[in-house]
Amino acid sequence: MDSIKILDRLIAFPTVSRDSNLDLIGYATELLEASGIACRLIHSADGHKANLFATIGPADRPGVMLSGHTDVVPVDGQNWTLPAFAMTERDGKLYGRGAADMKGFVASALAACLKASRMTLRTPLHLALSYDEEVGCLGVRDLIEMLVAAPQRPLLCIVGEPTGMQVATGHKGKLAARAICRGREGHSALAPLALNAIHLGCDFVRALRDEQDRLARDGARDGDYDIPYTTVHVGKINAGIALNIVPNLCQVDFEIRNVAADDAIVILGRLRDAAARIAADAAE
């Protein structure tokens, strides 16, 4: 089976990170096992998702590993002009959620494994498919633990993230964190007597933006990246239950993507200090 036919099937599985990937993993397992390739599944603690690991060729020596994730980001609220979970070919391009990131690579890797199964390999080919990459690279951690304990580890790993068909040998570090801002609830008619948690959250977002400005101006540089400095980003804010209630809780989810010369923990320390100052000012 060629990679485009496989991709057509893969895109049809709506493997948004919040949902199960077991149907896709089941399809990949059947495809591989039909060609005599033994698969090992590593399930999540709740059994709702699974990683897949397979080896083609001799198992007594290190090999080359092709690695990809099976989950995709949501399509909610997006103005898709083509079906998100059905592959569409148009003007020589293939469209669908995850076509580039990264079911296209997963399809190519599966096709390569099927082809390799009909060959006599001196160096083994490994396949590693993971879950929940889009929400923090959660599934691959179990795969890494398995490989640490394995008698043979891969010589190298090729991860098929989209890079414009250029070889990328590294990426920035990532630290994800949540700031919990606690205020004092009250009726909006008496708002000055309460403490608005959203206002605290906004003050903290301002501190994040100030830190980003500092990093962009004075931070370390690495010209291998499109953005050559460390970035700070707010991705999600949760707060409030009704317009006429001053909220007592605001959660700010943010991340730090750092170049190697910057220490994300040091940056987080500065943000903790800023949060402490915001809290102290609010208590006065």
Backbone bond lengths (Angstrom), bond angles and torsions (degrees), N, CA, C in turn:
res aa  C-N    CA-C-N  psi(-1)  N-CA   C-N-CA  omega(-1)  CA-C   N-CA-C  phi
1 M - - - 1.463 - - 1.528 109.10 -
2 D 1.345 116.92 135.83 1.458 118.72 -177.88 1.525 110.88 -86.60
3 S 1.317 114.86 167.75 1.459 120.79 -171.83 1.527 112.87 -65.84
4 I 1.332 118.15 -31.74 1.469 119.88 -178.55 1.527 110.41 -69.28
5 K 1.328 116.86 -40.47 1.465 119.39 176.74 1.524 111.10 -64.13
6 I 1.325 115.74 -38.89 1.463 119.45 177.82 1.524 109.91 -66.30
7 L 1.328 117.17 -42.87 1.458 120.82 179.68 1.524 111.28 -60.36
8 D 1.319 116.60 -39.20 1.465 120.70 177.84 1.531 110.53 -56.33
9 R 1.318 116.36 -41.80 1.464 120.24 179.26 1.533 110.77 -71.82
10 L 1.320 117.14 -40.43 1.467 120.26 -176.21 1.524 111.81 -65.08
11 I 1.331 116.80 -43.08 1.460 119.99 -179.21 1.518 110.78 -62.68
12 A 1.337 116.87 -31.09 1.467 120.72 -177.95 1.522 113.12 -68.30
13 F 1.334 117.34 -16.50 1.467 119.83 176.13 1.531 108.47 -85.35
14 P 1.335 118.37 116.97 1.475 120.68 -177.30 1.527 111.54 -79.83
15 T 1.311 116.06 71.50 1.467 121.00 -171.74 1.533 112.12 -87.84
16 V 1.331 115.72 50.28 1.464 119.64 172.12 1.530 108.18 -58.81
17 S 1.312 116.75 143.62 1.468 120.71 -171.06 1.517 113.33 -54.21
18 R 1.320 118.01 -31.17 1.470 119.75 -178.45 1.528 112.46 -74.26
19 D 1.334 117.00 -11.15 1.463 121.69 -176.76 1.526 110.92 -111.83
20 S 1.327 115.54 171.99 1.461 121.25 -177.97 1.531 111.54 -73.08
21 N 1.323 115.31 150.80 1.467 120.80 173.29 1.520 111.56 -110.82
22 L 1.329 117.26 11.37 1.467 120.37 -171.68 1.523 112.95 -64.82
23 D 1.339 118.35 -33.74 1.465 119.45 178.92 1.529 110.42 -64.35
24 L 1.324 116.64 -42.30 1.468 119.79 177.96 1.522 110.56 -65.55
25 I 1.327 117.18 -45.15 1.460 120.55 179.42 1.529 110.30 -61.93
26 G 1.326 116.58 -38.29 1.460 120.11 177.22 1.510 111.82 -62.50
27 Y 1.338 116.49 -41.95 1.461 120.28 177.75 1.526 110.72 -63.11
28 A 1.328 117.53 -46.02 1.461 120.99 180.00 1.521 111.02 -62.74
29 T 1.330 116.92 -40.06 1.462 120.94 178.98 1.523 111.34 -62.32
30 E 1.328 116.32 -46.92 1.473 120.28 179.21 1.522 110.79 -61.03
31 L 1.325 116.59 -41.48 1.464 121.33 -179.03 1.531 110.53 -62.06
32 L 1.323 116.07 -45.49 1.461 120.61 -177.94 1.521 111.79 -71.32
33 E 1.328 116.55 -45.79 1.464 119.60 -177.26 1.516 112.20 -66.00
34 A 1.336 117.19 -28.21 1.465 120.23 176.56 1.523 111.36 -64.77
35 S 1.342 116.55 -20.93 1.466 121.40 176.50 1.519 111.71 -102.88
36 G 1.336 116.24 16.62 1.457 120.83 176.07 1.510 115.13 79.23
37 I 1.321 117.52 17.77 1.469 121.46 -178.81 1.527 108.49 -97.11
38 A 1.309 116.91 117.57 1.468 121.02 179.59 1.523 109.76 -74.84
39 C 1.328 116.18 137.40 1.461 121.91 -178.30 1.522 110.27 -118.63
40 R 1.299 115.30 143.05 1.459 121.34 173.29 1.516 108.48 -115.07
41 L 1.333 116.83 125.40 1.460 121.59 178.97 1.525 109.31 -103.21
42 I 1.310 115.46 136.59 1.460 121.82 177.08 1.515 106.86 -120.27
43 H 1.333 116.29 105.75 1.460 121.56 -173.64 1.522 112.01 -82.96
44 S 1.320 115.40 154.29 1.459 121.17 171.61 1.525 109.13 -68.05
45 A 1.313 116.68 166.04 1.467 120.92 -176.22 1.520 112.12 -59.19
46 D 1.347 116.82 -33.43 1.466 119.72 -179.17 1.526 112.37 -90.94
47 G 1.332 117.44 0.13 1.457 121.18 178.78 1.512 114.41 73.77
48 H 1.335 117.30 6.84 1.460 121.98 -173.92 1.526 112.44 -83.76
49 K 1.343 116.12 -17.94 1.459 120.64 -177.08 1.528 108.71 -142.92
50 A 1.335 115.61 168.87 1.465 118.26 -179.65 1.521 111.00 -154.84
51 N 1.336 114.49 148.59 1.458 122.82 165.89 1.529 108.32 -92.42
52 L 1.321 115.70 160.07 1.460 121.46 175.48 1.515 108.78 -129.36
53 F 1.344 115.37 135.71 1.464 120.48 175.27 1.516 108.36 -132.79
54 A 1.325 115.90 133.74 1.469 120.73 -179.49 1.524 109.26 -142.73
55 T 1.337 115.26 152.70 1.464 121.76 178.16 1.519 109.19 -130.37
56 I 1.318 115.47 132.73 1.463 122.16 174.64 1.523 106.80 -115.46
57 G 1.316 116.40 130.16 1.456 120.41 -179.09 1.513 111.79 99.04
58 P 1.338 117.34 -169.49 1.467 121.14 -174.43 1.528 111.50 -63.36
59 A 1.337 115.92 134.20 1.465 120.98 -177.74 1.524 112.59 -95.05
60 D 1.339 116.90 2.04 1.466 119.79 -175.07 1.524 113.18 -99.10
61 R 1.329 116.91 15.27 1.464 119.95 179.83 1.532 109.19 -149.78
62 P 1.323 117.79 158.37 1.469 120.84 179.96 1.518 111.75 -65.88
63 G 1.330 115.96 149.05 1.448 120.40 -178.81 1.512 112.54 -134.29
64 V 1.322 114.70 -167.08 1.461 122.94 179.07 1.522 107.95 -104.61
65 M 1.329 116.85 130.36 1.455 120.75 -176.58 1.528 110.22 -110.26
66 L 1.328 115.60 130.99 1.459 122.79 171.33 1.527 106.96 -99.85
67 S 1.319 116.58 125.39 1.462 120.16 -173.20 1.520 110.75 -128.02
68 G 1.328 115.39 135.09 1.459 120.39 177.75 1.511 111.27 -153.42
69 H 1.315 116.62 158.44 1.467 120.45 177.10 1.516 110.38 -101.95
70 T 1.310 115.46 153.27 1.467 121.36 -174.09 1.515 113.08 -102.65
71 D 1.325 118.33 -9.76 1.469 120.18 -177.68 1.526 110.51 -89.67
72 V 1.329 114.70 159.52 1.465 122.24 178.23 1.523 108.56 -131.63
73 V 1.323 115.87 163.66 1.455 120.70 177.72 1.533 109.55 -79.80
74 P 1.337 117.84 160.47 1.478 120.58 -176.51 1.525 113.35 -66.06
75 V 1.325 114.87 164.30 1.465 121.61 175.21 1.522 111.15 -114.16
76 D 1.319 117.38 1.10 1.460 121.67 -177.45 1.526 111.61 -56.34
77 G 1.320 116.14 133.19 1.456 121.04 175.30 1.509 114.89 73.21
78 Q 1.321 118.17 8.88 1.457 121.68 -179.30 1.525 109.95 -102.30
79 N 1.309 116.68 142.96 1.454 122.42 -175.12 1.528 110.29 -90.04
80 W 1.330 115.42 73.12 1.467 120.19 179.06 1.528 109.44 -72.56
81 T 1.333 115.97 132.39 1.469 120.44 176.18 1.524 111.75 -95.94
82 L 1.351 115.87 -7.81 1.455 122.57 175.97 1.524 107.48 -130.80
83 P 1.339 118.42 158.99 1.463 119.78 179.88 1.524 111.00 -59.66
84 A 1.331 116.53 130.06 1.462 119.68 -176.92 1.523 111.67 -69.87
85 F 1.330 116.71 -36.88 1.462 120.23 -174.02 1.528 111.67 -113.53
86 A 1.323 114.47 41.67 1.469 122.13 170.72 1.524 106.53 -149.71
87 M 1.314 117.26 128.03 1.457 119.89 -177.50 1.517 110.80 -70.32
88 T 1.334 115.84 131.72 1.459 122.18 177.92 1.520 108.83 -122.68
89 E 1.320 116.51 129.06 1.460 121.43 175.90 1.515 109.38 -98.16
90 R 1.315 116.64 127.14 1.456 120.47 -179.50 1.532 108.66 -150.19
91 D 1.315 115.73 125.93 1.470 122.14 177.38 1.526 112.23 53.03
92 G 1.329 115.71 40.53 1.454 120.26 176.30 1.511 114.88 78.36
93 K 1.334 117.56 8.45 1.456 121.72 178.54 1.525 110.25 -121.14
94 L 1.326 115.31 153.38 1.458 121.96 -179.35 1.524 109.11 -110.57
95 Y 1.331 116.04 126.39 1.453 121.49 -175.16 1.527 111.15 -115.09
96 G 1.302 116.00 149.02 1.454 122.96 177.07 1.515 108.68 154.84
97 R 1.338 117.06 154.30 1.457 119.83 179.71 1.531 110.67 -61.50
98 G 1.305 115.72 123.05 1.455 121.52 179.72 1.516 114.62 89.71
99 A 1.330 118.21 2.07 1.469 119.86 -178.02 1.527 110.88 -56.62
100 A 1.333 116.30 -40.02 1.468 120.04 178.16 1.516 111.53 -95.59
101 D 1.325 116.77 -40.24 1.469 121.32 -174.16 1.523 109.89 -121.60
102 M 1.369 118.93 91.58 1.450 121.98 -8.28 1.515 110.73 -141.31
103 K 1.354 114.02 39.58 1.458 118.10 -178.83 1.516 112.29 -70.82
104 G 1.324 117.13 -21.66 1.459 119.09 174.52 1.514 111.16 -61.70
105 F 1.329 116.40 -43.95 1.459 119.98 177.13 1.519 110.99 -69.34
106 V 1.324 117.53 -41.74 1.471 120.09 179.59 1.524 110.22 -58.75
107 A 1.337 116.42 -42.30 1.467 120.00 177.79 1.518 110.81 -62.73
108 S 1.324 117.25 -43.18 1.470 121.03 179.28 1.528 110.90 -64.63
109 A 1.345 116.36 -39.14 1.464 120.37 179.60 1.520 110.82 -66.40
110 L 1.326 116.83 -42.04 1.460 120.12 177.96 1.523 110.58 -62.81
111 A 1.328 116.67 -43.52 1.464 120.02 178.67 1.525 110.66 -62.75
112 A 1.346 117.21 -38.58 1.462 120.92 178.47 1.523 110.89 -65.06
113 C 1.332 116.54 -39.02 1.465 119.96 178.82 1.533 111.18 -65.63
114 L 1.319 116.86 -41.01 1.464 120.11 178.44 1.529 110.43 -62.57
115 K 1.326 115.99 -41.45 1.473 119.74 178.10 1.521 110.26 -66.07
116 A 1.334 116.65 -42.34 1.465 120.65 -178.71 1.517 112.10 -64.22
117 S 1.332 116.49 -29.00 1.469 120.02 -178.71 1.526 112.01 -66.12
118 R 1.331 116.74 -17.51 1.462 121.04 179.10 1.525 111.61 -97.33
119 M 1.321 116.60 7.55 1.460 121.81 -177.47 1.530 110.09 -118.16
120 T 1.307 116.01 162.32 1.459 121.67 173.17 1.522 107.90 -97.77
121 L 1.304 116.25 108.86 1.457 121.25 -175.05 1.527 111.24 -97.20
122 R 1.312 117.03 136.64 1.456 121.40 171.15 1.528 110.77 -86.99
123 T 1.332 115.42 -32.00 1.465 121.87 176.47 1.523 108.37 -113.29
124 P 1.335 118.31 127.96 1.463 119.55 -176.50 1.528 112.68 -69.06
125 L 1.320 114.31 153.14 1.457 122.72 173.60 1.519 107.67 -111.53
126 H 1.330 116.52 126.16 1.458 121.43 179.07 1.528 109.63 -108.64
127 L 1.317 115.78 149.53 1.457 122.01 174.22 1.519 108.23 -125.17
128 A 1.323 116.69 129.39 1.467 121.63 177.60 1.520 108.76 -128.97
129 L 1.321 116.67 116.11 1.463 122.63 176.65 1.520 108.25 -113.42
130 S 1.316 116.62 131.26 1.462 120.51 -175.22 1.524 111.16 -122.16
131 Y 1.331 114.80 173.43 1.465 121.14 177.45 1.531 109.56 -122.65
132 D 1.324 115.35 161.84 1.470 123.95 172.42 1.524 114.20 58.84
133 E 1.329 116.60 35.42 1.466 119.05 173.64 1.522 110.26 -68.48
134 E 1.334 116.19 -38.11 1.457 120.26 -173.92 1.526 113.32 -69.67
135 V 1.322 117.93 -13.21 1.465 120.61 -179.28 1.529 111.41 -117.33
136 G 1.329 116.65 24.41 1.453 118.90 174.47 1.514 116.20 124.74
137 C 1.343 117.86 20.40 1.476 120.93 178.85 1.524 111.03 52.84
138 L 1.331 116.76 48.43 1.460 121.25 -172.98 1.525 112.43 -77.23
139 G 1.329 116.89 -47.53 1.459 119.59 -173.46 1.507 113.78 -67.56
140 V 1.327 117.00 -36.19 1.470 120.31 -174.05 1.527 111.76 -64.83
141 R 1.327 117.87 -17.97 1.464 119.75 -179.41 1.527 110.76 -61.83
142 D 1.330 117.01 -40.10 1.471 120.05 177.68 1.523 110.87 -66.61
143 L 1.331 116.61 -35.73 1.463 119.99 176.79 1.527 110.59 -64.05
144 I 1.319 116.19 -42.27 1.464 119.92 179.67 1.520 110.43 -62.91
145 E 1.330 117.04 -42.82 1.467 120.43 178.18 1.523 110.94 -60.95
146 M 1.325 116.43 -38.77 1.459 120.14 178.29 1.530 110.64 -63.86
147 L 1.333 116.81 -43.14 1.462 120.61 -178.07 1.526 111.42 -69.78
148 V 1.319 117.16 -33.19 1.470 119.88 177.11 1.519 110.54 -60.34
149 A 1.339 115.77 -37.72 1.469 120.47 -177.89 1.525 113.22 -87.28
150 A 1.336 117.38 -7.22 1.464 120.37 -176.31 1.529 111.14 -73.11
151 P 1.338 118.42 148.31 1.471 120.99 178.88 1.523 112.41 -65.94
152 Q 1.335 116.92 -28.27 1.460 121.34 177.26 1.523 109.03 -127.82
153 R 1.310 115.92 134.10 1.457 120.84 177.12 1.517 109.44 -109.73
154 P 1.331 118.28 151.26 1.468 120.45 179.79 1.522 112.31 -59.98
155 L 1.327 115.63 147.74 1.462 121.07 174.50 1.516 111.01 -67.01
156 L 1.313 115.40 -40.41 1.456 120.98 -179.25 1.520 109.15 -156.19
157 C 1.316 114.91 162.32 1.466 120.88 -179.48 1.518 109.02 -127.61
158 I 1.310 115.98 130.23 1.465 122.25 174.73 1.518 107.61 -107.05
159 V 1.336 116.49 115.58 1.469 122.82 179.65 1.521 107.42 -102.12
160 G 1.306 116.41 123.84 1.461 120.30 -170.54 1.511 115.71 -88.75
161 E 1.337 118.69 37.59 1.458 119.95 174.18 1.533 109.64 -64.50
162 P 1.333 117.69 147.38 1.470 119.26 -179.07 1.523 111.97 -67.31
163 T 1.325 116.16 121.32 1.471 122.16 179.93 1.524 110.69 -132.72
164 G 1.342 116.59 29.21 1.459 118.50 179.94 1.512 113.14 64.24
165 M 1.336 116.64 28.93 1.462 123.79 -179.88 1.532 112.32 63.03
166 Q 1.331 117.02 22.22 1.460 122.09 173.04 1.526 108.70 -105.97
167 V 1.327 116.15 145.51 1.455 120.13 178.94 1.528 109.16 -76.82
168 A 1.307 116.21 123.50 1.465 121.95 175.95 1.526 107.79 -110.35
169 T 1.328 116.76 128.05 1.464 120.55 -174.59 1.524 112.57 -101.00
170 G 1.316 117.96 4.89 1.460 120.04 178.32 1.510 110.24 -175.65
171 H 1.315 115.94 173.32 1.459 120.47 174.97 1.515 108.78 -149.68
172 K 1.300 115.62 168.18 1.452 120.38 -178.37 1.524 110.85 -64.75
173 G 1.325 115.25 157.26 1.453 119.80 171.16 1.517 110.29 -72.53
174 K 1.315 115.96 163.76 1.463 120.00 178.95 1.519 110.06 -139.60
175 L 1.308 115.14 131.49 1.464 121.89 173.00 1.519 107.15 -126.96
176 A 1.330 116.86 121.76 1.463 122.10 177.88 1.524 109.23 -106.20
177 A 1.328 116.64 138.10 1.466 120.23 -176.26 1.524 110.00 -147.65
178 R 1.313 114.66 164.27 1.471 121.37 177.54 1.520 109.28 -130.31
179 A 1.311 116.58 129.46 1.461 122.62 173.29 1.524 107.83 -99.32
180 I 1.315 116.77 126.37 1.467 122.17 178.32 1.523 107.97 -106.10
181 C 1.303 115.63 115.02 1.461 122.23 -178.61 1.533 108.24 -103.23
182 R 1.327 116.58 120.09 1.465 121.38 -177.23 1.531 109.22 -110.44
183 G 1.324 114.42 121.66 1.451 120.46 178.61 1.519 111.96 -109.01
184 R 1.328 115.61 -153.05 1.459 121.31 178.34 1.523 108.23 -132.48
185 E 1.315 115.93 117.89 1.463 122.36 -173.10 1.522 111.33 -67.25
186 G 1.322 115.73 150.66 1.463 121.05 176.38 1.515 110.80 -170.54
187 H 1.322 116.91 168.97 1.463 120.98 176.39 1.519 108.76 -76.38
188 S 1.319 116.31 144.29 1.462 119.78 -175.88 1.522 112.33 -64.55
189 A 1.328 117.51 -23.26 1.462 119.30 176.81 1.522 111.90 -66.45
190 L 1.328 115.74 -21.39 1.465 121.77 179.52 1.529 110.30 -118.55
191 A 1.311 115.96 35.11 1.462 121.82 -171.97 1.528 113.71 -53.61
192 P 1.331 120.04 -41.25 1.470 118.32 -179.08 1.526 114.08 -63.34
193 L 1.344 118.05 -17.67 1.456 120.77 179.08 1.529 112.10 -86.29
194 A 1.324 116.32 -10.81 1.463 121.48 178.78 1.530 109.01 -100.65
195 L 1.316 116.22 -175.84 1.471 121.88 176.28 1.519 107.39 -130.79
196 N 1.313 116.15 108.86 1.458 122.46 -171.80 1.535 110.32 -77.93
197 A 1.329 116.12 114.27 1.463 120.70 -178.84 1.527 111.90 -65.85
198 I 1.342 116.67 -30.38 1.468 118.84 177.74 1.526 110.16 -66.42
199 H 1.333 116.79 -37.88 1.460 119.39 176.58 1.524 110.57 -62.20
200 L 1.342 116.38 -40.21 1.468 119.52 175.90 1.529 110.26 -61.99
201 G 1.336 115.43 -43.11 1.458 119.72 178.43 1.518 112.04 -60.50
202 C 1.342 116.23 -40.24 1.464 119.84 178.48 1.530 111.19 -65.30
203 D 1.335 115.66 -38.45 1.469 118.82 176.50 1.530 110.51 -62.14
204 F 1.328 115.85 -38.42 1.464 118.72 179.83 1.529 110.66 -70.73
205 V 1.321 117.62 -38.03 1.468 120.08 175.87 1.525 109.83 -60.97
206 R 1.335 116.59 -38.33 1.468 119.64 176.10 1.530 110.53 -60.50
207 A 1.346 116.17 -40.53 1.467 119.77 177.64 1.529 111.08 -63.82
208 L 1.338 116.62 -38.35 1.463 120.28 177.05 1.526 110.59 -63.09
209 R 1.308 116.06 -41.76 1.467 119.61 -179.72 1.530 111.52 -68.88
210 D 1.320 116.05 -35.39 1.469 118.85 175.64 1.528 110.38 -64.30
211 E 1.342 116.46 -40.42 1.460 120.07 177.54 1.523 110.27 -64.28
212 Q 1.340 116.96 -40.01 1.459 119.75 177.38 1.524 111.10 -62.16
213 D 1.326 116.32 -42.56 1.469 119.29 178.18 1.524 111.06 -60.91
214 R 1.346 117.18 -40.27 1.455 120.94 179.52 1.526 111.14 -64.24
215 L 1.342 115.50 -43.45 1.461 120.17 -179.42 1.527 110.95 -65.63
216 A 1.328 116.65 -41.07 1.465 120.00 179.54 1.525 111.26 -66.64
217 R 1.328 116.05 -32.13 1.471 120.44 -177.22 1.526 112.25 -85.77
218 D 1.322 116.88 -45.46 1.462 120.85 -169.66 1.525 114.44 -121.14
219 G 1.323 118.27 -4.49 1.458 121.06 -173.47 1.516 113.35 -74.76
220 A 1.329 114.54 173.52 1.466 121.21 178.06 1.525 110.83 -63.68
221 R 1.308 115.52 157.04 1.462 121.78 -178.29 1.524 110.10 -123.61
222 D 1.332 115.45 142.85 1.467 122.47 171.77 1.518 106.80 -141.03
223 G 1.311 115.95 104.83 1.459 121.52 -174.24 1.510 115.56 -69.46
224 D 1.339 118.16 -3.95 1.463 119.88 177.69 1.523 111.91 -73.69
225 Y 1.344 117.51 -13.37 1.465 121.04 -176.96 1.522 111.26 -105.31
226 D 1.343 116.16 149.26 1.463 120.93 176.25 1.530 110.31 -58.19
227 I 1.331 116.54 -42.69 1.462 122.19 171.52 1.523 105.60 -103.73
228 P 1.324 119.04 105.27 1.465 120.75 -166.62 1.522 115.56 -79.73
229 Y 1.327 117.83 3.41 1.458 120.88 -178.86 1.532 110.11 -125.98
230 T 1.309 116.22 169.33 1.462 122.24 178.67 1.524 110.06 -67.64
231 T 1.332 116.35 139.80 1.462 120.38 -179.60 1.522 111.22 -118.16
232 V 1.335 114.41 149.81 1.463 123.15 175.09 1.517 107.12 -122.47
233 H 1.317 116.57 132.90 1.467 120.50 -170.35 1.525 110.45 -142.02
234 V 1.333 116.75 133.46 1.467 122.33 172.29 1.519 107.95 -95.78
235 G 1.329 116.77 122.27 1.459 120.12 -177.03 1.507 115.21 -106.26
236 K 1.351 116.90 -20.71 1.451 118.09 -174.76 1.524 109.72 -159.25
237 I 1.347 115.82 138.83 1.459 122.26 174.29 1.522 108.02 -130.70
238 N 1.319 117.10 129.00 1.464 122.74 176.19 1.520 108.74 -120.25
239 A 1.335 116.77 125.74 1.468 119.45 180.00 1.520 110.19 -170.47
240 G 1.329 114.51 154.72 1.461 120.64 170.85 1.513 114.59 82.62
241 I 1.360 115.08 144.82 1.470 120.44 177.12 1.526 111.85 -124.98
242 A 1.336 118.19 -23.39 1.466 121.67 179.18 1.521 108.44 -158.85
243 L 1.343 116.16 150.71 1.452 120.29 -175.85 1.521 112.46 -64.25
244 N 1.335 117.29 -32.05 1.466 119.70 -175.47 1.531 113.11 -92.56
245 I 1.325 116.21 14.50 1.468 120.56 176.83 1.532 108.83 -120.32
246 V 1.308 116.28 125.74 1.462 120.24 173.37 1.533 107.48 -70.25
247 P 1.324 119.01 119.13 1.471 120.78 -173.03 1.525 112.20 -71.71
248 N 1.324 114.96 144.84 1.464 119.85 178.53 1.530 112.89 -104.28
249 L 1.332 116.97 3.20 1.467 119.86 -179.15 1.515 110.09 -147.23
250 C 1.320 115.43 134.93 1.465 121.82 174.71 1.526 108.22 -141.87
251 Q 1.327 116.86 127.67 1.460 121.95 179.01 1.523 109.06 -110.68
252 V 1.313 115.88 128.13 1.465 122.17 179.80 1.528 107.99 -117.12
253 D 1.321 117.08 113.75 1.465 121.85 177.51 1.535 108.51 -95.03
254 F 1.317 115.87 127.33 1.458 119.74 -176.96 1.525 109.35 -142.01
255 E 1.325 114.87 166.84 1.456 119.78 179.12 1.516 110.66 -140.57
256 I 1.315 113.92 156.74 1.459 122.93 173.85 1.525 106.95 -120.24
257 R 1.309 116.63 124.78 1.468 121.12 174.01 1.521 107.30 -114.85
258 N 1.315 115.22 105.43 1.457 120.44 -168.27 1.520 113.63 -106.59
259 V 1.338 114.53 143.40 1.462 120.28 168.99 1.526 107.32 -72.57
260 A 1.322 116.26 162.15 1.468 120.62 -171.41 1.527 112.70 -60.85
261 A 1.314 117.42 -30.79 1.463 120.11 -176.78 1.526 113.13 -76.44
262 D 1.313 117.77 -12.36 1.463 121.93 177.58 1.522 109.82 -101.80
263 D 1.315 115.64 141.45 1.464 122.06 177.58 1.526 108.45 -98.68
264 A 1.335 116.78 113.61 1.466 120.52 -177.60 1.524 111.77 -61.55
265 I 1.331 117.67 -32.02 1.463 120.49 179.78 1.520 110.79 -67.33
266 V 1.319 117.25 -36.69 1.466 120.87 176.51 1.526 110.04 -65.21
267 I 1.336 116.28 -42.84 1.466 120.39 177.62 1.522 110.14 -62.41
268 L 1.330 116.29 -44.05 1.458 120.05 178.04 1.530 110.56 -60.75
269 G 1.327 117.42 -36.45 1.458 120.76 177.40 1.518 111.89 -60.94
270 R 1.343 116.76 -41.59 1.467 119.81 177.75 1.526 110.62 -63.97
271 L 1.341 116.46 -37.34 1.465 120.15 179.10 1.531 110.99 -69.92
272 R 1.319 116.60 -35.60 1.472 119.60 174.84 1.530 110.34 -62.39
273 D 1.335 116.83 -42.02 1.460 120.36 178.19 1.527 110.83 -62.28
274 A 1.336 116.10 -41.07 1.462 119.92 178.15 1.524 110.64 -63.45
275 A 1.338 116.58 -41.21 1.474 120.75 178.11 1.526 110.86 -62.30
276 A 1.323 116.45 -40.04 1.462 120.57 179.62 1.531 110.57 -64.19
277 R 1.325 116.56 -39.13 1.471 119.14 178.59 1.527 110.96 -66.97
278 I 1.325 116.37 -39.54 1.464 119.82 177.74 1.524 110.48 -62.07
279 A 1.320 117.00 -43.25 1.457 121.27 -179.79 1.530 110.83 -65.44
280 A 1.337 115.79 -41.19 1.463 119.35 -179.82 1.523 111.38 -64.62
281 D 1.348 116.33 -42.14 1.460 119.61 178.69 1.525 110.93 -63.37
282 A 1.327 117.50 -37.28 1.468 121.20 -178.49 1.532 110.88 -70.31
283 A 1.322 116.85 -26.27 1.460 120.34 -178.35 1.514 113.16 -80.36
284 E 1.329 117.39 -13.95 1.459 120.33 -177.42 1.528 112.08 -73.55
